């Protein structure tokens, strides 16, 4: 069966739109028709190709089935495939009575009934029938296997294009030529829960917006709906939401970023295809190759690799890491790749949801400086005040199911909102006083004949009066860590400790550090330096390779990490998760404890999969606090928390009577809680020492940025 002939029929059937389908998909479809076990079964062909063409050609099942049928007919006409004919159904000339038929059958076969104990089974015939049955069964199983293989192959083919399709989705454009996005009076809900009611969306081109609001108010959901244009956005703009990490595959990091520029990638592939043709065919396409070179020059393709490398370097990727396959990186690093791809292609509207969560301090500072110079529309959800202050020109406050807009950065927002709320409260109080005075007049003179007309006038005045809303500010968020019993120092001491997962390859050496119940330590360093490993070594989850570790026998640790958040049972409520971790706890006691972390009322009983990222973090914080630890080891505890909850965490940690070792890149959290900074010292690929930094957080930040 000639694959070229099949490909020609496919191209003729699909028409001009075939150019929009990747060659990988076309080759896959050809392979389906070359498989003798499949190509003869029309139903199976439709079942295999339908989802594939709906994803890549046209999103209409009836139209796709019609196209596949037309394609099959074309291949049959060319005698390239043969389709099995289904058995036809014959219509009876007149009705048949089944009751009478049963009687006739019984009469006809009655004489065949054997006497008891006598077997009339033909053993050879039985074995032959059984053999035929098994053969048919094996064929059915083989057919099902082929179907699964085909489905898996289709899935693999689509996954291979997943990243490209993600970036293509960002370039889907509407008909509105305005570069400003305006959507009036839209609603947004999650399941049965209303998140936004009758509010406006207003994004002016070139402005940088900070989207803030309490955990669970719908910030991430709003970003998703903006990206998918589900709230009525018809602008001719590319919109990209950076939410998920790239999938790990054999592509290197730099290749993964370069492939994000779909137009450049397509032009280069076309150029390569044309240049591989014989000379006579290539000459016929000389005008096309010239057009390709001109377009590559317009989009600045020759500097693409340098630009991509610069972005990756800023996000912490060394030259060696940039040439490493993405499948060899953790989720946090692949999230950085996803962020790099977005910065590289520069969409008209970029939506970032907590972009600093997976970054170390240097990468945060680099991203901050990069976004300050961003010239297109930007919407950022972040819990870091300093980041929002440095980057944002406007603040969108999602509160009470409305979006309120404020000019200026976060600090300006706080002052403006405070003044606005005070003004609103004064206006509300004045209106209430006026209403009370008018109502008193109405009550006094309503039935007085001389004053009845005046009373009616006051009633109409009340009805015409536009109500000023009472100030309904969010209730204050409070977190509370339980106080442990005191322990005499030293409670934890390292003396000349070294550690490595193998003795011949140490990660740490000469560790001489200690923590007591008054310690407030920030542990800083680049991603991959060993911060999480040191926390595990401190609390005894890992054992030292050499040296001496002194721990008080009564010492209790509690460790927080994002990994624990990911391990929550999503099908259970915060209360059920808590009772599972601490069986035997009185449910009312557990609810009271959860309430100390803002998980009261309905939130404590909802399934975890309906909670926001910040609410999930609070579930884990409540669990680790329940054991009354002497030392808290906190690995990025502010990730996913809203700004108010980060402030509450700062206050709770300052009131906590135990020791704290904090791994974080949140400047406000470190500066308000910690009075000591530990950092890693040592050459790359050599064992590190942990040393105390001589200076405060601002001094350390300046030193890092000037390196």
Secondary structure, DSSP 4 states (H G I P E B T S, - for coil): --HHHHHHHHHHHHGGGGGGS-HHHHHHHHHHHH-HHHHT-HHHHHHHHHHHHHHHT-S-HHHHHHHHHHHHHHHHHTTS---PPPPPPPPPSS---HHHHHHHHHHHHGGGPPPTT-----HHHHHHHHHHHHHHHHHHHHHHHHHHHHHHHHHHHHHHTHHHHHHHHTT---SB--SSEEEEEEEEEETTEEEEEEEEEEE-TT-EEEEE--TTSSHHHHHHHHHHTTTS--BS--EEEE-SPPPP-SSBHHHHHHTT-HHHHHHHHHHHHHHTS-HHHHHHTHHHHHHHHHHHHHTTGGGHHHHHHHHHHHTT--HHHHTSBGGGS-HHHHHHHHHHHHHHHT-SEEEEESTTTT--HHHHHHHHHHHHT--SEEEEE-S-HHHHHHH-SEEEEEETTEEEEEES-HHHHHHHHHHHHHHHHHHHHHHHHHHHHHHHHHHHHTT-TTTHHHHHHHHHHHHHSPPPPP--PPPPP---PPPPPP-PSPSEEEEEEEE-SBTTB-SEEEE--EE-TT-EEEEE--TTSSHHHHHHHHHTSS--SEEEEEE-TT--EEEE-HHHHHTS-TTSBHHHHHHHHTTT--HHHHHHHHHTTT--GGGGGSBGGGS-HHHHHHHHHHHHHTT--SEEEEESTTTT--HHHHHHHHHHHHH--SEEEEE---HHHHHHH-SEEEEEES-TTS-BEEEE-SS-HHHHHHHHHT-
